[in-house]
Each structure stands twice: as structure tokens, then as C-alpha cells.
Amino acid sequence: MNRFSSFSIRLLASGFFSGHIPFAPGTMGTIAAIPLYLLLVGSLQGWWYAGAVVALTVVAVWISGLAEKIYGRKDPPQVVIDEIAGFMLTMTAVPPRAMYIVMGFILFRVFDILKPQPAAWINDRMRGGSGIVLDDIVAGLYANIILQFLYRVL
């Protein structure tokens, strides 16, 4: 299976199995993204962090597409690597302070749930890994725009 075992794909796609928690898997996946964010923002500066977010997004599309086949359904709830990529985008160019992490978490979850356009269109019409991940990228972009505004005002 494309050099990855089913276990490895499930592990990555589910955010180290946080997506298998039976209640609010998207929220659990976003919570699981916080330590990864802190690791990346502590290790990478500026464009390097942004490059890591782009790379994570590309990997998330690929892994999500494979996981969809393993789980046997469109956009399986266990797949939360899309929330992880979306949250990483939300936190781009924002200081790693608790206040901004909490605000970013809330903003991202709100936009991910509401799916403002074009996120709803992507969610409804795109298939495979792109359909799973790109609506969360839109949510992350919207959340980042508002978080950037709040960062500059506060």
C-alpha cells in the first residue's frame, strides 16, 4: 500500500489516533495539533514554518486519500490530519502564547464547523484527500486572518 502500512496511514491520518476518540473527533484532532504547533514554531522561523505548513498540507491530502480507502467511506470522522493542517495554518505568523493558541483553536473550530464558502463547496464537491483537507485549509485561512487582526489590535 504505497510504501505505508495500513497501520501507519491510520496513525498519521487520525492524528496518532486522536480521531478515534468517540466524541468530537475533529476537536480532538485540533487539540492534538497544539503540541505539533509548539514543536514547529519553536524550531522553525518565518518562511520555514510556512513551508512546513505547505508540506504538511500536501502530505495530509495524500494520507487522507489513502485513509479514505482504508476506512471505506467519504471523509471518515477518524481522519483528523486535515484539522491538524488547518490549525497549523491558523497559527501561522502568530506568537506561541496561550491566549493566541486558545483564540486560534476557537476560531478554527468555528470556521471548520460553519464551513463558509468556498469551504462548503469544497466539502460538497471535491473527492478524496483534496476534499477532506482543503475545506479545513479554508477554515484555517479565515481563522488566521481574524487572528492576525486580533494580534495586531491586542
N, C-alpha and C positions, 0 to 999 in steps of 0.2 A: 504494500500500500504506500507507494511514493516515498520509500525510504523511512517512513514513520510507521510505527506500530499503531494499532487502534488505541492502545493504552496511552501512548504519547500524544496522540491527537486529542483524545478526551481530556487528558491532563491539561494541555495548553488551552484548548477551546473553552474549557469550563473554569478557567482561572484557578488552577490547582484544586479543582472540584468544589470551589465555592458556588458554582452554578448548580450543583446537585443538592444544595440546601433546599428543602421543600417549600419554603415560603420566600417570596420576593427574590428570586434568583438574580434579577438584574441589579437590584440594590446590593445584594451580597457580592456580586462581581465588581461593582463600583467600590465597595468597601475594600475588597481585595486589591484594587488598583492603587490604593493610597500608599502602602509600603513600596510598591514599584515606583510610584511617582517620587517619593522621598529618596529612593536609591538613585534614580536617574538625575533628578535635579541636584543632588549632592555631588554627582560625578561628572555631569556634562553641563557645559555653559552655552548659552545663546543658541547659535545655529546648530551646535552638536545635539542639543536637546531636541530641537525641531526636527533634525534629521532622524533621530531615534524615534520620534512620533510617526514620521512618514514611514520608516522601516517597519515599525510595529503595525501600522495600518495595513501595509502590503501583506505582511505575514498573517495578520488577522483575517484578511479576505481569503487567503489561501487555506488556512487552517479551518475557518468557518465553513468553507465549501466542502472540505473533506469530512468535517464533523456532521454536517447536514446529512450526508450519505450514511454515515455510521449510525446516527440516531434515527434515520429513516423518516424524517419529517422536515417541512419547511420551517426555518428559523426556530430550531429547538430551544426551549427555555434554558436548558443546561449550558448552552453556548453563551458565554459572557465575555469572551475576549473582545467583542465589539464594544461593550461597556468600558472595558479597560482602555482600549484605544481612544474612545470618545472622551473619557475622563482625562487622559494624558493631553489631549488637545485642549480641553477646558483649562488646564493648568499651565499651558504654555505662556511663558513670559510673565509669570505671577510669582511673587516671593513665596517660599515654602513656610508660611506662617499658618498657625492653626486656624485663625479667622478666615483666611482665604481658602484653605482646604475645605472648611465647612461650607462656606458660601459656594465654592465651586462644586462641591458634592450636591448641594441642594439645587443649584441652577441646572446642573447637568441632568439630574434625575427628573426635574420638572420638564425640561425640553425633550428628554428621551421619552417620557410618558405622553406628553401632549403631541409630539411629532408635528411641529409647524412645517409648512411647505418650505422646501421641497422634500423634507424627511418623510412625510406621509406618502408622497408619490413614489419615492424610492422604496419604501417599505412595502407598498402595494404592488409595484410593478417589476421591480428588479428581482432576479432569482440568484440562487447560490450565495457564495461568500460576499459578493458585492451588495446584494440585497440585505444581507444580515448586518454588514458593517457600516455601510455608507450613511444610513439614516442616523446612526449614532455619531458619526463624524459631523453631520449637520448639527445635531444637538450639541455636540462639543464646541462647534464653531459659534453658535448662538450664545452658549453659556460663557465662552471666552470673551466675546465682545462685551457682554454685560459685566463680567468680572474685571475686564480691563478698565471699564468706566468706573466701577466701584473702587478699584485700586487707586486710580488717579484722584478720585474725589476724597476718599478716606485717607 
